[in-house]
Amino acid sequence: MFVNAFGRPFMLERQDALDQLCINTIRMLAVDAVQKANSGHPGMPMGTAPMAYLLWTCFLRINPANPKWPDRDRFVLSAGHGSMLLYSLLHLTGYDLPLEELKNFRQWDSKTPGHPESYLAPGVETTTGPLGQGFANGVGMAIAERFLAAHFNRPGHTIVDHYTYGIVSDGDLMEGISHEAASLAGHLKLGKLIYLYDDNRISIEGSTDLAFTEDRAARFVAYGWHVQQLDDGNELEAIAGAIRRAREEAGRPSLIVIRTHIGYGSPNKQDTAAAHGEPLGVDEVKLTKENLGWPLEPTFIIPEEALARFRQILQQGKKWEDEWNVRFRSYEKAYPELAEDWKRALSGELPSGWDKDIPAFPVDTKGMATRVASGAVINAIAPNLPTFMGGSADLAPSTKTLINGVDDFKADHYDQRNMHFGVREHAMGGIINGMALHGGVIPYGATFLTFSDYMRPAIRLAAMMSLKVIYVFTHDSIGLGEDGPTHQPIEHLASLRTIPGLTVIRPADANETAEAWRYALEGKSGPIALALTRQNLPTLDRSTYAPADGLSRGAYILSDTGGKRPDVIVIASGSEVHVALEAAEKLRQKGSAVRVVNMASWELFDKQPDAYRNKVLPPEITARIAIETGVPQGWHRYVGDRGEVVGMNRFGASAPYKVLFEKFGFTADHVVKKAVKLVGKAKSRLSKDD
Ligand SMILES: Cc1ncc(C[n+]2csc(CCOP(=O)(O)OP(=O)(O)O)c2C)c(N)n1
């Protein structure tokens, strides 16, 4: 006999009418909502309702009255298209999601969009829909839980100890990101991660046999997971037993493969792709309700007894949280400083002095690569910010992202902070999203800028969810040299800049790199991508040039005309700022008044008030040149119709970087030539106007 979370005995014999009623309530809410919206995915909730009912009412430690209770179990619906399953559970268990919201499924301004969005309905732990992402998010949540437990718990004082559960689907398991994340989760022995696999063998085009025939269970065994297989998704006790065993398995993440039937209960659509992504249709809804013994009218029925059972969780949840509060108070007494750290980490506030050791880099004409400066800054921050953690996709020696004097985050060393994601950029993106969603840690992930493409779907979701994650993208241009065009990002800056809510920062020297990190950590508005060089850049003399903290405004006047009206404005980012400065000197020698604007971040500059933007780039000065070793797209916004862009219109090449800068026109002389022409044109226009 298994005693469930409410202390009531749970046995197969007790899979009684009330259990069935609860399960069918979930099914029919999904059927009705999809039918009313005339779009959505009814089949998945119909098939997974039993496992979801059981998990939520017997295992999941949550408090619907406080969706943010820090030590709650996390639940991820990775197959986000089955969103009505989650919305039904949230409403039924007492989250602040009124039935009206379910009736407004997929409608404008509702909290129940087609796919769950973390910032709308309370209790939605992550935005899912792009298959596989939720799988990786859950791995990230389980990682954060293990780290925080190791960092904060003390003997006799456990304040972090929860599971991460998920429901994953065929589509999730097909997507590459889940393979990557599963492999890492197995390696890390994340025993508190438990996924229920909705093995319904149907996807959009029909049977999964069309394209997905490997032995999934064996694959997960090979990854180092604890795998159980159940052949009937309606057998509650079998599922309960499997979840219980999964919880007892401390050394491996668990996959419970549960054979289900998409569209369960629908006489004509069960086990077919027709149940996957469209309403059942009026006739089939009627037949399904009749088949399951459900009243045809009204729609959105929630039987009182069923609601009462679901709502028991409110009482139980309060009890769990109260117990945790008692534990926390005792922890607070025993470890007041740690308790303060915990509260601060959870709130996202930074400890005072977190940035006190960030170095001021001395003037240096030889200088250093911004990736190297970034490494120094990471190491200046890490000792003062113990919940700052991350790593790279097998490129740490190149991305300079290792924290010195700290060990690797690995099984049985969960208190350590150097993460090794392996060559798995996509999972890295999804995992750090999950870590940020969990809360309590500030994660970073690193790779070469060119491989940001491999993690773009996760970056997009980080931006959508406004997550505080930091990307360290090094080797940010043709300046990486001999590795050649495969490794030289050309379109990547432009393409990252198209993602709403992502802030891209490309500092020009070591001190700007420090400022970029400062901004990234203090920022509260979504992910930050740092684009950093492989090659050395001079560390600028800030007594000659404007201070590096101008970077926080996105663009600033680095070097100016001494009060004269500029003849030309040269705008550049990152390594090209130095080309701009050299060109400006040459132009000044020819008598031109030149302003150099360092534009490290479009997004930050665009947020500035008009007055500031017009001061940096006065509208009347039309002779403007932008220099960046990437595609010119977008730069015309800053240089205007009459301006010029020195950019890359083709892929790069394999050669020493100085040769590449020369060949592709990133030289002071080339910029001077262009500027002289522009100034000439502007002057002749001015004299015509006179
Ligand atoms: C990355 C990604 N590719 C494609 C889709 C479109 N899509 C939504 S559901 C689905 C089929 C998923 O099948 P399965 O996971 O088995 O879900 P079920 O049929 O059981 O509802 C696809 C291809 C998506 N949501 N995400």
The ligand as an ORCA input file, in Angstrom:
! r2SCAN-3c Opt
* xyz 1 1
  C      10.468     22.602    -32.170
  C       9.067     22.349    -32.625
  N       8.847     21.846    -33.845
  C       7.605     21.653    -34.297
  C       6.542     21.957    -33.505
  C       5.128     21.781    -34.040
  N       4.471     20.654    -33.351
  C       3.633     20.861    -32.339
  S       3.071     19.433    -31.676
  C       3.940     18.523    -32.798
  C       3.870     17.024    -32.774
  C       4.223     16.554    -31.458
  O       3.838     15.255    -31.278
  P       3.820     14.732    -29.795
  O       4.911     15.347    -29.075
  O       3.788     13.257    -29.873
  O       2.493     15.302    -29.223
  P       1.081     14.564    -29.203
  O       0.794     14.159    -30.612
  O       1.209     13.429    -28.294
  O       0.129     15.617    -28.726
  C       4.667     19.343    -33.637
  C       5.525     18.842    -34.734
  C       6.796     22.471    -32.222
  N       5.823     22.801    -31.396
  N       8.061     22.633    -31.798
*
